[in-house]
Amino acid sequence: MNIQPASNSTTKTSNTDKTNTDKTSTEAAKDKPSAAELSQANRQELNQTILQNQLEISLKSDNKSMSLLYKTITASIEKRLADDDSVAAPEKTTASNPYSQDQDTSPQATADRIVAFATNFYANYRERNQDLTEEAAMDDFMAKIGGGIDQGFADAKDILKGLQQLEGKVASDIDETYELIQQGLQSFREKTLADKAAAQPAVAS
């Protein structure tokens, strides 16, 4: 009885499967992030989680959302004026801590503190810009701090929105605070210009 030689088809099939397997493994390895990339991504995710947890804990106690608003706005104003030679930061004061437990964080109180902080720069600004008229100086100053205030509000809203805190009373308090700040700045403008005008010596006819 003749025995036929084994077919090479099985060997060819095995080689083909091995080639496909090797190719698939190579592609998978190429798509898989490296250990260093995974480590960096994990650190970033951990840092973000820690930051979010800290903010959530802070915001859920003693209406800290308004304190966050105050902090982002004052930081934005300082940043806006930091490289501006026409304005110098006022001297540090020993004012009460706006984040203390017994601090009033209502929209009116928060707006008053922000207006006081921002307008405290005006005397120094005016001294450095004596060539401008009172009205021109005031308008320029308001534009400078106004930009910082608007940016601070945008930053605070982004943070609160990311934490799903920008809703209900928090959202309405922030909107009310913005309106009260605008009113406070307008009052400061009118009173300052009126006082300066009253202080001018009468012009002889």
C-alpha positions, 0 to 999 in steps of 0.5 A: 500500500502506498502512503501519500506524502503529507500535504504542505497546506497545513504548514502553509496555513500555520505559517499564515496564522503565525504571520497574522498573529505577529502582525496583530500583536505588533499593531496592538503594541503600537497602539498601546501607550507606554509605561511612562505615558500611563504613569503621567496620565495617572498622575494627571488624573490623580491630581485632577481628582484631588483638586476636584475633591478639595473644591467640592468639600470647600464649596459645600461648606459655608457658601464657599462658592462666593469665596471662590468668586472673590478669589478668582476676581481679585486674582484676575484683577491683580494679574491684569494690572501686574505688568501695567506700569500705569498702576501699582498695587496698593500696600497690603492691609490687615483686612479681615480674611474673606474666607473666615467662617463668620464672614458675610458671603452674601452677594451684597457683601461680596460685591462690596469687598470686590469693589473696594479691592478694585477701586483701591488701585485708583489713587495710585493710578491717578498719581501716575497719570496726571496728564489725563483729565479726570474723566479720561483717567477714570474711564481708562482705569475702569476699563482696566479693572473691568476686564479683570472682573469679567475674566474673574467671573468667567473663570469662577463660572467655569470652575463651578460649572465643571463641579456641577455647582453653577445652579440654583441659588449659587447661580442666582447669587453670582449673577446678582453679585455681578450686577451689584459690582457694576452698580458699585463701580458706577457709584464710585465713578460718579462720586469720585468725579463729583468730588474732584469737580467740587475741589477745583477752584472756581474760575474767575469770570 
